[in-house]
Amino acid sequence: MKENRYIRWFDTIGLDDIADVGGKTASLGEMYRSLAPQGIRVPNGFAITSAAYRAVLDSAGAWEPLRKLIADVPNVDSAQLGKIAAESRKIVYEAGLPDDLKGEITKAYVQLCEQYGPQLRLAVRSSATAEDLPSASFAGQHESYLNIGDKDGLLDACRRCFASLFTERAISYRERNGFDHFKVYLAIAVMKMVRSDHASSGVMFTLDTDSGFPDVVFINSAFGLGENIVQGAVDPDEFYVHKPTFEQGHRCVLRRQLGAKQQTLVCDEDLNSQELHNIETPDARRRHYSLRDDEILTLAGYAITTEKHYSEKRGAPCPMDIEWAKDGDDEQLYLLQARPETVASQKPRNVLQRYKFHSKPDSQSLLAKGRAIGTGIASGKLRRIDSVEQLADFEDGEVLFAESTSPDWGPAMRRAAALVTERGGRTCHAAIVAREFGIPAVVGIGDGGRNLTDGESVTLSCAEGDVGMVYAGEIPFDVTTTELDNVPRPKTKMMINLGSPEQAFRLSALPCDGVGLARMEFIVNEHIKAHPMALACPDKIENDDDKQKLSQLIENYPSGADFFIEKLSEGIGTIAAAFYPRPVIVRTSDFKTNEYARLIGGASFEPREENPMLGFRGAARYAHEAYADGFALECAALKRARETMGFTNIKVMIPFCRRIPEGERVLQTMSAHGLQPGSNDLAVYVMCEIPNNVVQIDAFSQLFDGISIGSNDLTQLVLGVDRDSDIVAFDFDERDPGVLEMIRQAVEGAQRNKIPAGICGEAPSNYPEVAEYLVKLGIDSISLSPDALLRTIEKVVAIEKS
């Protein structure tokens, strides 16, 4: 008998050996041989080759019975497929293992025990010869077995692995992807099992799996063995690390989300048992992250090194899907598998969708109409919501219908197919949220709401111009795409408005020059949920219920201040990372007092105002004793995002700055908190949205590095129209000659003082004539809602050519 006819050790295996040892084991060998010398821990082990699988079937004469069974697969239903799969596995399992194969496996097992000790537990993992390819991963199609503690258990696990080539899901996967069932063979990886049942484990990707954004490492983690995450049995913790700034030396977690981690998968401590079982994760443990920051960053470094290695081997970018585990015995992190990512990386990121009905809807089906937000069409069941308590019953894909919406409805609105409100204009909360989440909305339908019935199916259309329509029933429509690579780039910088970090990676593919308005208050509302002053001065909270909520919120943090700084800097940092190194202009908080009061603890710090729109908001708060401690936290978060996290593409913008002395106080306060304008390339802009900003443009230009015209508030204050009032909404018009004259004076004043001038209101996206006016003035940048970007680019290019 030729020695080691069927066994190959990891240090002799690489990516070129897939035909011999399967994709998974070839990758394990590549990792052990090439990555371990670079400091990445990979457990040792050996492969049982595909030749062993063929020998098993040869010795039992099993090929012909299998071929007869599998021949019927294309013509059977799911129930029959299940029977074929079960009978096929029985044939392979009962074929047993030839004596020479048993001998080689036993000998290799003894050698591995000599390396790791007699208490060694094994992972026995199937590895198909068509597995872990860039176009088809075969992930999860075949069986693997953990907690193998002796020779007999190993031999039986090998038989079960070989048989798992014929699981129902594996057969279906091969059929669907065009693989010949008898040209795919099964090899096996036998390796030291990392005892993550005493610690944590998970998977990580070298891109964002939702959007395909390539510049992050995305890590999932939970307590115990990793099967729970792979099978979707628990909600894991999630972490992001930004690759470019990480490699520049800024070792920070970009973003984190605490998962429920409901169960912990553990091994039976009996060495003679191969049983795995789930135990309920204690509540106290669930409320803590399953990885420390230093461990997250170690894994990110592993992932970046792994991606670079595989990309070099393949001669092309190769985003990776990586399994990892922490050993509870030695407290070290190990990589268990690395394969090319085959889903998100294959989706095109350079297309835009547009919507059109198959045929024009019948006018009789029109139920209501209002202001169109976005350009999309969506159908769904109408769900009336009148209070936050009803949001628990709101289901994914429904159309949210309300009188109006508020910031604390964000999570439900994100799950909606579309939004309908009886009240509100183009700048109301529902409109802003709909734009950022990329869902259509029809706002301000007024009395049309009486025609809408809770539970009925409707179709919303925002694809027919400024007027949004709500139709009865589900009406068919088409979606067409635009290749973004072919979109012309105008001389005028085109930017987007953004507040939600969740949307940032997806929107970063748009052909824009950065973010002209990143709204800090969205991050505070969605991710922090508590009033900044309540976190800075918890002893001043008057409401006991708020005290309890705040205590739960900051449980994992030394203080409320630490919680706020980390959460806000990570939200800002996520937006900055998505567009890095393009500029991201972050506006400091611009809640009104009534909006601040809705936050946890907010009622203890906010006055009641008859007209919050013109009250204690924006710059007036920042140096005021009633909010100074809160602004200090905002500054600390901005400083952390820029300096510690490395996002020097962040610029800061001050909203609603009424007077020059107020602007001076704000800049002095920022400097006192470590945000010195000009230091580390920090630029500080001001919103130009108050007539006094325009009248004194020369003075404001001496204080600030740039202006951004807020056409919503500027129109409101020039025309004296409350933009939240439906009654006088007809008078709110950015095209009014007085508003346009104010805009002209602002742009020309900025040009005169040689500072950049942009606009971040809705006017240029709503009205082509405003866009034309701005371009002819020579405005430096136009910042728009994401849905309006492409159509406005087309207008601007045409204007520039005219």
URLINDA-V530595 format. One record per pair of residues at least 6 apart in sequence whose ideal C-beta (glycine too) atoms are under 7 Angstrom apart, sorted by sequence separation. I is the first residue (numbers start at 1). J is the second residue. D is the distance in whole Angstrom. If there is no record, write none. Layout:
I_J_D / I_J_D
This chain:
36_42_5 / 57_63_5 / 130_136_7 / 132_138_7 / 148_154_5 / 164_170_7 / 207_213_6 / 222_228_6 / 228_234_5 / 311_317_5 / 385_391_6 / 394_400_7 / 413_419_7 / 424_430_6 / 434_440_7 / 462_468_5 / 498_504_6 / 541_547_5 / 554_560_5 / 557_563_4 / 596_602_5 / 597_603_5 / 609_615_4 / 621_627_4 / 641_647_5 / 642_648_6 / 657_663_5 / 676_682_7 / 688_694_7 / 716_722_7 / 722_728_7 / 750_756_7 / 751_757_7 / 764_770_5 / 35_42_6 / 113_120_5 / 131_138_4 / 174_181_6 / 207_214_5 / 222_229_5 / 229_236_5 / 268_275_4 / 311_318_4 / 326_333_5 / 327_334_6 / 424_431_6 / 434_441_4 / 461_468_7 / 534_541_5 / 609_616_7 / 675_682_6 / 677_684_5 / 686_693_7 / 693_700_6 / 716_723_5 / 721_728_5 / 750_757_4 / 763_770_4 / 764_771_4 / 13_21_6 / 18_26_5 / 21_29_7 / 73_81_7 / 76_84_7 / 112_120_7 / 130_138_6 / 208_216_5 / 310_318_4 / 405_413_7 / 460_468_7 / 461_469_5 / 576_584_5 / 642_650_5 / 774_782_6 / 784_792_6 / 17_26_5 / 148_157_5 / 207_216_7 / 209_218_6 / 220_229_6 / 267_276_6 / 324_333_6 / 325_334_5 / 385_394_7 / 421_430_5 / 498_507_7 / 541_550_7 / 554_563_4 / 575_584_6 / 597_606_4 / 607_616_7 / 622_631_4 / 641_650_6 / 657_666_7 / 723_732_6 / 32_42_5 / 128_138_5 / 171_181_7 / 174_184_6 / 208_218_6 / 310_320_6 / 324_334_7 / 431_441_6 / 460_470_6 / 461_471_7 / 550_560_7 / 553_563_7 / 596_606_5 / 621_631_7 / 667_677_6 / 721_731_5 / 747_757_5 / 764_774_6 / 782_792_7 / 15_26_5 / 31_42_5 / 73_84_6 / 206_217_6 / 265_276_6 / 266_277_7 / 307_318_7 / 324_335_5 / 325_336_6 / 383_394_6 / 419_430_5 / 430_441_6 / 496_507_6 / 712_723_6 / 721_732_5 / 746_757_7 / 771_782_7 / 13_25_6 / 14_26_7 / 15_27_7 / 17_29_7 / 32_44_6 / 72_84_7 / 145_157_4 / 222_234_5 / 241_253_6 / 242_254_5 / 307_319_7 / 324_336_6 / 400_412_7 / 431_443_5 / 458_470_6 / 459_471_5 / 534_546_7 / 538_550_6 / 638_650_7 / 654_666_6 / 719_731_6 / 8_21_6 / 13_26_6 / 204_217_6 / 205_218_5 / 241_254_6 / 265_278_5 / 266_279_6 / 307_320_5 / 322_335_6 / 323_336_4 / 400_413_6 / 430_443_5 / 458_471_6 / 593_606_5 / 719_732_7 / 128_142_6 / 204_218_6 / 222_236_4 / 239_253_6 / 240_254_4 / 264_278_7 / 306_320_6 / 323_337_4 / 458_472_6 / 459_473_7 / 496_510_6 / 572_586_6 / 593_607_6 / 638_652_6 / 686_700_6 / 14_29_6 / 15_30_5 / 69_84_5 / 145_160_7 / 204_219_4 / 221_236_6 / 222_237_7 / 240_255_4 / 263_278_4 / 264_279_5 / 322_337_7 / 383_398_4 / 385_400_6 / 419_434_5 / 428_443_6 / 459_474_6 / 759_774_6 / 13_29_3 / 14_30_5 / 126_142_4 / 204_220_7 / 220_236_4 / 221_237_5 / 263_279_7 / 306_322_6 / 322_338_5 / 383_399_7 / 385_401_7 / 386_402_7 / 400_416_4 / 405_421_6 / 457_473_6 / 459_475_4 / 496_512_5 / 534_550_6 / 593_609_5 / 28_45_7 / 126_143_6 / 143_160_6 / 202_219_6 / 203_220_5 / 239_256_5 / 263_280_6 / 264_281_5 / 303_320_7 / 380_397_5 / 381_398_5 / 382_399_5 / 383_400_6 / 384_401_5 / 385_402_5 / 399_416_7 / 404_421_5 / 457_474_5 / 495_512_5 / 498_515_5 / 667_684_7 / 715_732_6 / 719_736_6 / 10_28_6 / 69_87_6 / 70_88_7 / 126_144_6 / 143_161_6 / 202_220_4 / 220_238_6 / 238_256_7 / 263_281_6 / 320_338_5 / 321_339_5 / 380_398_5 / 381_399_7 / 383_401_6 / 391_409_6 / 394_412_5 / 398_416_6 / 399_417_6 / 403_421_7 / 425_443_7 / 442_460_6 / 452_470_7 / 494_512_5 / 495_513_5 / 594_612_5 / 686_704_4 / 764_782_5 / 10_29_5 / 14_33_6 / 69_88_5 / 125_144_4 / 202_221_4 / 238_257_4 / 262_281_6 / 303_322_6 / 320_339_7 / 380_399_4 / 382_401_5 / 396_415_5 / 398_417_6 / 399_418_5 / 400_419_5 / 401_420_5 / 402_421_6 / 403_422_5 / 404_423_5 / 424_443_4 / 425_444_6 / 494_513_6 / 495_514_5 / 496_515_6 / 497_516_6 / 499_518_7 / 593_612_5 / 685_704_6 / 688_707_4 / 715_734_5 / 765_784_5 / 124_144_7 / 202_222_6 / 219_239_4 / 237_257_7 / 261_281_5 / 320_340_7 / 321_341_4 / 355_375_7 / 388_408_6 / 397_417_5 / 403_423_6 / 404_424_6 / 413_433_5 / 419_439_7 / 424_444_5 / 440_460_5 / 442_462_7 / 493_513_4 / 495_515_6 / 496_516_7 / 497_517_4 / 498_518_6 / 499_519_3 / 530_550_6 / 592_612_4 / 684_704_6 / 685_705_6 / 688_708_7 / 689_709_7 / 718_738_5 / 719_739_7 / 759_779_6 / 764_784_7 / 765_785_6 / 11_32_6 / 123_144_7 / 124_145_5 / 143_164_4 / 165_186_4 / 200_221_5 / 237_258_6 / 238_259_7 / 320_341_6 / 354_375_7 / 355_376_5 / 388_409_7 / 391_412_4 / 394_415_7 / 399_420_6 / 418_439_6 / 423_444_6 / 495_516_3 / 592_613_6 / 684_705_6 / 685_706_4 / 686_707_6 / 687_708_6 / 688_709_5 / 689_710_3 / 718_739_5 / 758_779_7 / 771_792_6 / 775_796_6 / 10_32_4 / 11_33_5 / 25_47_4 / 66_88_6 / 142_164_4 / 200_222_6 / 218_240_6 / 237_259_4 / 318_340_5 / 319_341_4 / 355_377_4 / 407_429_6 / 417_439_7 / 418_440_5 / 419_441_4 / 420_442_5 / 421_443_5 / 440_462_4 / 489_511_7 / 500_522_6 / 501_523_7 / 538_560_6 / 593_615_6 / 683_705_4 / 685_707_6 / 688_710_7 / 757_779_6 / 758_780_6 / 10_33_7 / 123_146_5 / 142_165_6 / 200_223_5 / 203_226_7 / 236_259_4 / 406_429_6 / 410_433_7 / 414_437_6 / 416_439_6 / 418_441_6 / 421_444_7 / 422_445_6 / 499_522_3 / 530_553_6 / 592_615_7 / 593_616_5 / 652_675_7 / 663_686_7 / 683_706_6 / 685_708_6 / 687_710_5 / 711_734_5 / 757_780_5 / 758_781_4 / 759_782_6 / 760_783_4 / 762_785_7 / 765_788_3 / 124_148_6 / 143_167_7 / 162_186_5 / 201_225_6 / 202_226_6 / 216_240_5 / 217_241_5 / 235_259_4 / 237_261_7 / 404_428_7 / 405_429_5 / 413_437_7 / 422_446_6 / 487_511_5 / 499_523_7 / 529_553_7 / 536_560_7 / 689_713_4 / 715_739_5 / 718_742_6 / 756_780_4 / 758_782_7 / 759_783_7 / 771_795_5 / 775_799_5 / 66_91_6 / 142_167_7 / 161_186_7 / 201_226_4 / 216_241_6 / 235_260_4 / 236_261_7 / 261_286_5 / 299_324_6 / 405_430_4 / 420_445_6 / 445_470_7 / 484_509_7 / 535_560_3 / 536_561_6 / 592_617_5 / 689_714_5 / 714_739_7 / 756_781_7 / 758_783_6 / 771_796_6 / 775_800_6 / 21_47_4 / 65_91_6 / 121_147_6 / 122_148_4 / 141_167_7 / 203_229_6 / 216_242_6 / 217_243_6 / 234_260_7 / 235_261_7 / 260_286_6 / 319_345_4 / 404_430_7 / 442_468_3 / 484_510_7 / 500_526_7 / 535_561_6 / 691_717_6 / 121_148_7 / 161_188_5 / 197_224_5 / 202_229_5 / 215_242_6 / 216_243_6 / 234_261_5 / 235_262_7 / 422_449_4 / 442_469_7 / 484_511_5 / 590_617_6 / 690_717_6 / 691_718_6 / 734_761_7 / 751_778_7 / 765_792_5 / 768_795_5 / 772_799_5 / 21_49_6 / 22_50_6 / 121_149_6 / 141_169_6 / 142_170_6 / 196_224_7 / 197_225_5 / 215_243_5 / 234_262_5 / 310_338_7 / 442_470_6 / 535_563_6 / 590_618_5 / 677_705_7 / 714_742_6 / 764_792_6 / 771_799_7 / 20_49_5 / 21_50_7 / 62_91_5 / 141_170_4 / 196_225_6 / 215_244_6 / 234_263_6 / 261_290_6 / 535_564_5 / 657_686_5 / 734_763_4 / 20_50_6 / 62_92_6 / 124_154_6 / 158_188_6 / 196_226_7 / 233_263_6 / 652_682_7 / 654_684_7 / 657_687_7 / 747_777_5 / 19_50_7 / 258_289_6 / 656_687_6 / 122_154_6 / 141_173_5 / 306_338_5 / 532_564_6 / 648_680_6 / 651_683_5 / 652_684_5 / 653_685_4 / 654_686_5 / 655_687_5 / 658_690_6 / 735_767_6 / 747_779_5 / 62_95_5 / 124_157_4 / 256_289_7 / 302_335_6 / 648_681_6 / 653_686_7 / 654_687_7 / 656_689_7 / 659_692_7 / 734_767_7 / 740_773_6 / 744_777_6 / 10_44_6 / 13_47_6 / 124_158_7 / 202_236_6 / 299_333_6 / 651_685_6 / 653_687_6 / 656_690_7 / 658_692_6 / 709_743_6 / 735_769_7 / 10_45_6 / 60_95_3 / 126_161_4 / 138_173_7 / 228_263_6 / 298_333_6 / 619_654_5 / 635_670_6 / 639_674_5 / 735_770_6 / 10_46_7 / 59_95_7 / 60_96_7 / 154_190_7 / 528_564_6 / 619_655_7 / 639_675_6 / 660_696_6 / 667_703_7 / 734_770_6 / 9_46_5 / 124_161_6 / 128_165_7 / 222_259_7 / 228_265_5 / 380_417_4 / 618_655_4 / 619_656_6 / 636_673_7 / 638_675_6 / 643_680_6 / 663_700_7 / 709_746_6 / 8_46_6 / 57_95_6 / 126_164_5 / 216_254_7 / 223_261_6 / 227_265_6 / 295_333_6 / 379_417_7 / 380_418_6 / 618_656_3 / 619_657_4 / 620_658_7 / 631_669_7 / 635_673_4 / 642_680_7 / 7_46_5 / 8_47_5 / 56_95_5 / 59_98_5 / 222_261_5 / 378_417_4 / 528_567_5 / 617_656_5 / 618_657_7 / 619_658_7 / 635_674_7 / 660_699_5 / 664_703_7 / 707_746_6 / 224_264_4 / 225_265_4 / 253_293_6 / 378_418_4 / 420_460_7 / 527_567_5 / 528_568_6 / 635_675_5 / 642_682_7 / 660_700_7 / 663_703_5 / 7_48_6 / 8_49_6 / 56_97_6 / 136_177_5 / 223_264_4 / 224_265_4 / 632_673_6 / 663_704_7 / 6_48_6 / 56_98_7 / 109_151_6 / 224_266_6 / 418_460_4 / 620_662_6 / 623_665_4 / 6_49_5 / 55_98_6 / 253_296_5 / 619_662_5 / 623_666_6 / 660_703_7 / 707_750_5 / 142_186_7 / 524_568_7 / 527_571_5 / 619_663_7 / 622_666_5 / 6_51_6 / 106_151_6 / 109_154_6 / 523_568_6 / 589_634_6 / 6_52_4 / 55_101_6 / 147_193_7 / 251_297_5 / 588_634_6 / 623_669_5 / 146_193_6 / 553_600_7 / 619_666_5 / 622_669_6 / 523_571_4 / 694_742_5 / 697_745_7 / 701_749_7 / 707_755_7 / 711_759_6 / 52_101_5 / 105_154_7 / 130_179_5 / 523_572_7 / 697_746_6 / 701_750_6 / 706_755_5 / 709_758_7 / 712_761_5 / 105_155_6 / 420_470_6 / 550_600_6 / 705_755_6 / 706_756_4 / 707_757_5 / 708_758_5 / 709_759_4 / 710_760_6 / 711_761_3 / 712_762_7 / 225_276_7 / 401_452_6 / 549_600_5 / 550_601_6 / 691_742_7 / 694_745_5 / 698_749_6 / 708_759_7 / 710_761_6 / 711_762_7 / 237_289_5 / 239_291_7 / 586_638_7 / 694_746_5 / 697_749_3 / 701_753_3 / 708_760_5 / 709_761_7 / 711_763_4 / 102_155_6 / 105_158_7 / 237_290_5 / 697_750_7 / 130_184_5 / 237_291_7 / 246_300_6 / 371_425_6 / 518_572_7 / 546_600_5 / 701_755_5 / 129_184_6 / 241_296_7 / 371_426_6 / 546_601_5 / 653_708_6 / 698_753_6 / 128_184_6 / 129_185_5 / 241_297_7 / 48_105_6 / 239_296_5 / 247_304_7 / 518_575_5 / 97_155_6 / 128_186_6 / 129_187_7 / 223_281_6 / 246_304_7 / 373_431_5 / 688_746_5 / 241_300_4 / 399_458_6 / 126_186_6 / 127_187_5 / 374_434_6 / 515_575_6 / 541_601_5 / 543_603_6 / 97_158_7 / 127_188_6 / 243_304_6 / 373_434_5 / 374_435_6 / 378_439_7 / 399_460_7 / 543_604_7 / 46_108_5 / 97_159_6 / 126_188_6 / 127_189_5 / 223_285_7 / 373_435_6 / 378_440_5 / 436_498_6 / 542_604_4 / 96_159_7 / 125_188_7 / 376_439_7 / 377_440_6 / 436_499_6 / 437_500_7 / 541_604_5 / 124_188_6 / 125_189_4 / 376_440_4 / 436_500_5 / 515_579_6 / 540_604_6 / 586_650_6 / 588_652_7 / 374_439_7 / 514_579_5 / 524_589_6 / 531_596_6 / 572_637_7 / 576_641_6 / 584_649_6 / 590_655_4 / 93_159_5 / 124_190_6 / 374_440_5 / 437_503_6 / 518_584_5 / 520_586_6 / 534_600_6 / 568_634_7 / 572_638_7 / 583_649_5 / 584_650_5 / 585_651_5 / 586_652_6 / 587_653_4 / 588_654_6 / 590_656_6 / 45_112_7 / 93_160_6 / 223_290_5 / 373_440_7 / 374_441_6 / 436_503_6 / 518_585_6 / 520_587_6 / 534_601_3 / 580_647_7 / 582_649_6 / 586_653_7 / 588_655_7 / 122_190_6 / 123_191_5 / 197_265_7 / 222_290_6 / 373_441_4 / 514_582_4 / 517_585_6 / 518_586_5 / 519_587_6 / 520_588_6 / 521_589_5 / 531_599_4 / 534_602_7 / 565_633_6 / 569_637_4 / 573_641_5 / 581_649_5 / 583_651_6 / 585_653_5 / 587_655_5 / 122_191_7 / 197_266_4 / 221_290_5 / 513_582_6 / 514_583_4 / 515_584_4 / 516_585_6 / 518_587_7 / 520_589_5 / 521_590_6 / 530_599_6 / 531_600_6 / 564_633_5 / 568_637_4 / 572_641_5 / 580_649_6 / 92_162_5 / 93_163_4 / 123_193_4 / 197_267_5 / 221_291_5 / 372_442_6 / 373_443_6 / 382_452_6 / 384_454_4 / 501_571_5 / 504_574_6 / 508_578_4 / 514_584_6 / 515_585_6 / 517_587_6 / 521_591_5 / 529_599_6 / 530_600_4 / 531_601_5 / 534_604_7 / 577_647_7 / 44_115_6 / 92_163_4 / 122_193_6 / 371_442_7 / 382_453_7 / 383_454_7 / 504_575_5 / 508_579_5 / 529_600_6 / 530_601_6 / 531_602_4 / 534_605_7 / 565_636_5 / 569_640_4 / 576_647_4 / 120_192_6 / 121_193_4 / 370_442_5 / 371_443_5 / 382_454_6 / 533_605_4 / 561_633_6 / 565_637_5 / 569_641_4 / 573_645_5 / 370_443_5 / 371_444_5 / 382_455_7 / 501_574_4 / 505_578_5 / 564_637_7 / 576_649_6 / 89_163_4 / 92_166_6 / 370_444_4 / 381_455_6 / 382_456_5 / 501_575_6 / 504_578_4 / 531_605_6 / 573_647_6 / 576_650_5 / 370_445_4 / 565_640_6 / 116_192_5 / 369_445_7 / 381_457_6 / 382_458_5 / 569_645_7 / 89_166_5 / 219_296_6 / 368_445_4 / 498_575_6 / 88_166_4 / 370_448_7 / 379_457_7 / 572_650_7 / 50_129_5 / 146_225_7 / 369_448_6 / 379_458_7 / 112_192_7 / 219_299_6 / 368_448_3 / 379_459_4 / 85_166_5 / 367_448_7 / 368_449_7 / 85_167_6 / 377_459_7 / 378_460_5 / 85_168_4 / 217_300_4 / 368_451_6 / 377_460_7 / 367_451_4 / 368_452_6 / 377_461_5 / 367_452_6 / 82_168_5 / 85_171_6 / 217_303_5 / 376_462_6 / 377_463_5 / 81_168_6 / 217_304_7 / 375_462_6 / 376_463_7 / 374_462_5 / 375_463_6 / 373_462_6 / 81_171_7 / 140_230_6 / 200_290_4 / 372_462_4 / 200_291_6 / 367_458_7 / 537_629_6 / 372_465_7 / 536_629_4 / 372_466_6 / 533_627_6 / 536_630_6 / 6_101_5 / 204_299_6 / 371_466_7 / 372_467_6 / 373_468_7 / 379_474_4 / 372_468_3 / 379_475_7 / 533_629_6 / 7_104_5 / 206_303_5 / 226_323_6 / 371_468_6 / 533_630_5 / 536_633_6 / 6_104_5 / 73_171_6 / 369_467_5 / 370_468_5 / 532_630_3 / 535_633_7 / 1_100_5 / 5_104_7 / 204_303_5 / 226_325_6 / 369_468_6 / 4_104_6 / 369_469_5 / 377_477_5 / 585_685_6 / 7_108_5 / 24_125_6 / 74_175_7 / 206_307_4 / 369_470_7 / 532_633_5 / 25_127_4 / 73_175_6 / 368_470_4 / 532_634_7 / 24_127_4 / 366_469_6 / 367_470_5 / 23_127_6 / 367_471_6 / 22_127_3 / 23_128_7 / 27_132_6 / 214_319_7 / 366_471_6 / 367_472_6 / 21_127_6 / 22_128_5 / 56_162_6 / 365_471_5 / 22_129_5 / 24_131_6 / 356_463_6 / 365_472_5 / 23_131_3 / 24_132_6 / 355_463_5 / 365_473_6 / 22_131_5 / 23_132_3 / 53_162_6 / 613_722_6 / 19_129_6 / 23_133_6 / 48_158_6 / 361_471_5 / 18_129_6 / 70_181_5 / 613_724_7 / 207_319_5 / 206_319_5 / 205_319_7 / 206_320_5 / 361_475_5 / 520_634_7 / 67_182_7 / 205_320_7 / 410_525_7 / 205_321_6 / 410_526_5 / 408_525_7 / 203_321_7 / 204_322_5 / 357_475_6 / 358_476_5 / 407_525_4 / 203_322_7 / 358_477_6 / 147_267_4 / 203_323_5 / 204_324_6 / 357_477_5 / 358_478_7 / 146_267_7 / 147_268_7 / 153_274_6 / 356_477_6 / 149_271_4 / 150_272_7 / 202_324_6 / 355_477_6 / 356_478_5 / 149_272_7 / 201_324_7 / 585_708_7 / 201_325_4 / 355_479_6 / 201_326_6 / 354_479_7 / 148_274_6 / 200_326_5 / 353_479_5 / 354_480_5 / 147_274_5 / 199_326_4 / 199_327_6 / 353_481_6 / 354_482_7 / 145_274_7 / 147_276_6 / 196_325_4 / 199_328_4 / 352_481_6 / 146_276_6 / 196_326_6 / 198_328_2 / 351_481_4 / 352_482_4 / 54_185_6 / 194_325_4 / 196_327_7 / 197_328_7 / 198_329_7 / 351_482_6 / 53_185_5 / 195_327_5 / 196_328_7 / 212_344_4 / 351_483_6 / 352_484_6 / 53_186_5 / 194_327_5 / 195_328_5 / 212_345_6 / 350_483_6 / 351_484_6 / 53_187_7 / 195_329_5 / 207_341_6 / 350_484_4 / 50_185_4 / 209_344_5 / 212_347_5 / 350_485_5 / 50_186_7 / 205_341_6 / 208_344_7 / 50_187_5 / 207_344_6 / 212_349_5 / 49_187_5 / 207_345_6 / 48_187_6 / 47_187_6 / 48_188_4 / 194_334_5 / 47_188_7 / 47_189_6 / 48_190_7 / 194_336_7 / 45_189_6 / 46_190_6 / 45_190_5 / 45_191_3 / 44_191_7 / 45_192_6 / 43_191_5 / 44_192_6 / 43_192_4 / 43_194_6 / 350_509_6 / 349_509_4 / 28_189_6 / 25_187_6 / 28_191_7 / 25_189_4 / 22_187_4 / 24_189_6 / 21_187_5 / 134_318_7 / 137_321_7 / 407_595_6 / 408_598_6 / 407_598_7 / 517_708_7 / 406_598_7 / 516_708_6 / 139_339_7 / 137_339_5 / 137_342_5 / 134_340_4 / 136_342_6 / 132_339_4 / 135_342_6 / 132_340_7 / 134_342_7 / 516_758_6 / 517_760_4 / 516_760_5 / 255_501_7 / 40_302_5 / 497_760_6 / 40_305_6 / 516_781_6 / 517_783_5 / 38_305_6 / 516_783_2 / 287_555_6 / 288_556_6 / 513_781_7 / 287_556_7 / 35_305_7 / 35_306_6 / 35_309_6 / 34_309_6 / 510_786_6 / 512_789_6 / 507_786_5 / 510_789_6 / 444_726_6 / 492_775_6 / 427_712_5 / 495_781_5 / 497_783_5 / 492_779_7 / 493_780_6 / 495_782_7 / 496_783_6 / 497_784_7 / 493_781_4 / 494_782_6 / 495_783_4 / 496_784_6 / 497_785_6 / 492_781_7 / 492_782_6 / 496_786_5 / 41_332_6 / 43_334_6 / 41_333_6 / 42_334_6 / 213_505_4 / 41_334_5 / 42_335_5 / 496_789_6 / 41_335_7 / 211_505_4 / 40_335_6 / 211_506_4 / 213_508_6 / 494_789_6 / 427_723_6 / 428_724_7 / 208_505_5 / 15_313_6 / 425_723_6 / 494_793_5 / 466_766_7 / 494_796_7 / 423_726_6 / 487_790_6 / 490_793_6 / 31_335_6 / 425_729_5 / 492_796_5 / 487_793_6 / 490_796_4 / 31_338_6 / 425_732_7 / 490_797_5 / 482_790_7 / 492_800_7 / 28_337_7 / 488_797_5 / 491_800_6 / 27_337_7 / 490_800_5 / 27_338_5 / 27_339_6 / 24_337_6 / 256_570_7 / 255_570_5 / 23_339_7 / 254_570_6 / 254_573_6 / 255_574_5 / 254_574_6 / 254_577_6 / 242_577_4 / 427_762_6 / 244_580_6 / 426_762_6 / 426_766_7 / 438_786_7 / 438_787_7 / 435_785_4 / 435_786_7 / 435_787_6 / 216_577_7 / 215_577_7 / 213_578_7 / 252_644_6 / 252_645_5 / 250_644_7 / 250_645_6 / 250_646_3 / 248_646_6 / 245_645_6 / 245_646_4 / 245_647_7 / 375_787_5 / 374_787_4 / 352_790_6
